[in-house]
Amino acid sequence: MKTTETATGIFPDDVKAELQKLLENPKGGITGPEAAKWAREHMDRIREENRKLFGEPDIAVELIRQTRDH
């Protein structure tokens, strides 16, 4: 029998419930136009939160500079 240990208290209950719902659906939760719209809005919110936390990444600029130097 396969068992899995999980750390308690890492994720809030609402996040765990949302993840469980997505894992149970083979399409990852995208089941129709409304779900797709919700997913896009959710990803946009996460992207904006990450931008506020970490700033705008300048990875491409640095890579271009590195290729010019070689």
C-alpha positions in Angstrom: 0.0 0.0 0.0 1.4 3.4 -1.0 1.2 6.2 1.6 2.0 9.8 1.3 2.9 12.1 4.1 1.7 15.7 4.0 2.8 18.6 6.0 -0.1 20.2 7.9 -0.6 23.9 8.0 1.4 24.8 4.9 -1.6 25.6 2.7 -4.8 27.3 3.8 -7.9 25.0 3.5 -9.4 27.0 0.6 -6.2 26.5 -1.4 -6.1 22.8 -0.6 -9.7 22.4 -1.7 -9.1 24.2 -5.0 -6.0 22.1 -5.7 -7.8 18.9 -4.9 -10.7 19.9 -7.3 -8.2 20.7 -10.1 -6.3 17.4 -9.5 -9.5 15.4 -9.8 -10.3 16.8 -13.2 -8.2 15.3 -16.0 -8.3 18.6 -17.9 -6.8 20.5 -15.0 -10.1 22.2 -14.1 -10.6 24.0 -17.5 -14.0 22.6 -18.4 -15.7 25.4 -20.3 -15.6 29.1 -21.3 -16.4 30.3 -17.8 -13.6 28.1 -16.3 -11.2 29.3 -18.9 -12.1 32.9 -18.2 -11.6 32.3 -14.5 -8.2 30.6 -15.1 -7.0 33.5 -17.2 -8.1 36.0 -14.6 -6.5 33.9 -11.8 -3.2 33.7 -13.8 -3.2 37.4 -14.4 -3.7 38.1 -10.6 -0.8 35.7 -9.8 1.4 37.3 -12.4 0.7 40.8 -11.0 1.4 39.6 -7.4 4.7 38.2 -8.5 5.6 41.4 -10.3 4.9 43.4 -7.2 7.0 40.9 -5.1 9.9 40.4 -7.4 9.8 43.2 -9.9 10.0 43.1 -13.6 12.6 40.5 -14.8 15.3 41.8 -17.1 16.5 38.3 -18.2 16.3 39.0 -22.0 18.3 42.2 -21.7 21.1 40.4 -19.8 21.1 37.5 -22.3 21.4 39.9 -25.2 24.3 41.8 -23.6 26.0 38.5 -23.0 25.7 37.4 -26.6 27.1 40.7 -27.8 30.1 40.3 -25.6 31.0 36.9 -27.2 
